[in-house]
Structure formats: structure tokens, C-alpha cells
Amino acid sequence: MVILGIIVAICLLFIIGVYNTLVRKQNSIENAFGSIDVMLKKRFDLIPNIVATVKQYAKHEETIFARIAELRSKGYEQLSNDDKANFDETFTQVSRRFIAVAESYPELKASDNFMHLQRTLNEVEEQLSAARRTYNANVTDFNNTVMTFPSNMIAGMFGFTPRTLFSIPAEERANPTIGNTFQS
């Protein structure tokens, strides 16, 4: 009877240990996503300043401003995590077009305000990239725990499932062709 009690106690301690490990790793994922969220919000808040600066120089580029205004009007706080990831992808596409427009206006590129906003945007993009890497590392660690034996049995008992990595769109993975950039 004592041996049975010891075996049950060891099994319970093992289950508790694995459960606590899974919870800690899940919390690390949430923390890492919070960092991504902060950077997306910071980038989202830069939009009005960028739009105001560029509008002074490029009044006829209404399509860019319309798309930025559409993204901005959605209200960042109301977006779900999936919508925030979609916003990130859409904003990346819009910001590339924005930089292309800026290249067409030398006086805009010379503007101190524009240069400051562009530097700030670059810093935010670098921080966002680092936050994504941290998030993906935490998700990979969590997924490895959820999917390997024997912790996968305990993960299944408590409803822990693998998480999805933060990924970039296929067009961003393709090698850029810069040859066309220098043709007039």
C-alpha cells in the first residue's frame, strides 16, 4: 500500500511539474506577443505623423494616403491578434510603397521631420523584427514541449496545443531584384 502511495505521489509530482512548465512557456509566448503588440502599436501611431509630413510634398499620391487612413481608422485596440498580424503584413506593403513615393521627392527626403520619422520607423521595424524572433523562439520551445513524449500526454490532458509561428508573406521571402530599380 505504501509503495502504491509513493508511485501515485511521484506521478502527481511529475504531472504538476510538466503542467507548470507548460504554463510558464505559454506565459513566455504571451509576453513575447505583447512585445510584438507594443511595436505594432508604436508603428501604428507613427502613421498620422508620416501622412502629415508626406502630404505636404505629395498631394497627388492619394491612393497611399487612402490605404493608410483605412488602416488607421480600424482602431488598433479593437483588432484581434489575427487582425494585428494581418495589419502588420498590410502595413509592410503600404510602407514599401510609401518609401518608393518618398524617393520621388528630393525635397521630402531632405526634410528633417521626414528623416526623423523615417529613422523612427526603421528603429520600430528593427525592434519588431527582434520581438518576432523572440516570439517564434518561445513558440518553438513550447511546441517542442507540447509535442514530445511524455509531456505531450499531459499537454493533451490539459488542452495545451501547438501554437503558430509568426511568419512573413511569401513575397517577402523572395530575393529582391534590384536591376529594375536603376532603370529609368
Secondary structure as the mmCIF struct_conf table of DSSP 4:
data_model
#
loop_
_struct_conf.conf_type_id
_struct_conf.id
_struct_conf.beg_label_comp_id
_struct_conf.beg_label_asym_id
_struct_conf.beg_label_seq_id
_struct_conf.end_label_comp_id
_struct_conf.end_label_asym_id
_struct_conf.end_label_seq_id
HELX_RH_AL_P HELX_RH_AL_P1 VAL A 2 LYS A 55
TURN_TY1_P TURN_TY1_P1 GLN A 56 TYR A 57
TURN_TY1_P TURN_TY1_P2 LYS A 59 HIS A 60
HELX_RH_AL_P HELX_RH_AL_P2 GLU A 62 SER A 73
TURN_TY1_P TURN_TY1_P3 LYS A 74 LYS A 74
HELX_RH_3T_P HELX_RH_3T_P1 TYR A 76 GLN A 78
HELX_RH_AL_P HELX_RH_AL_P3 ASN A 81 GLU A 103
TURN_TY1_P TURN_TY1_P4 SER A 104 SER A 104
HELX_RH_AL_P HELX_RH_AL_P4 PRO A 106 ALA A 110
HELX_RH_AL_P HELX_RH_AL_P5 ASP A 112 MET A 147
BEND BEND1 THR A 148 THR A 148
TURN_TY1_P TURN_TY1_P5 PHE A 149 PRO A 150
HELX_RH_AL_P HELX_RH_AL_P6 SER A 151 MET A 157
TURN_TY1_P TURN_TY1_P6 PHE A 158 GLY A 159
HELX_LH_PP_P HELX_LH_PP_P1 PRO A 162 PHE A 166
HELX_RH_AL_P HELX_RH_AL_P7 ALA A 170 ARG A 173
BEND BEND2 ALA A 174 ALA A 174
HELX_LH_PP_P HELX_LH_PP_P2 ASN A 175 PRO A 176
HELX_RH_3T_P HELX_RH_3T_P2 GLY A 179 PHE A 182
#
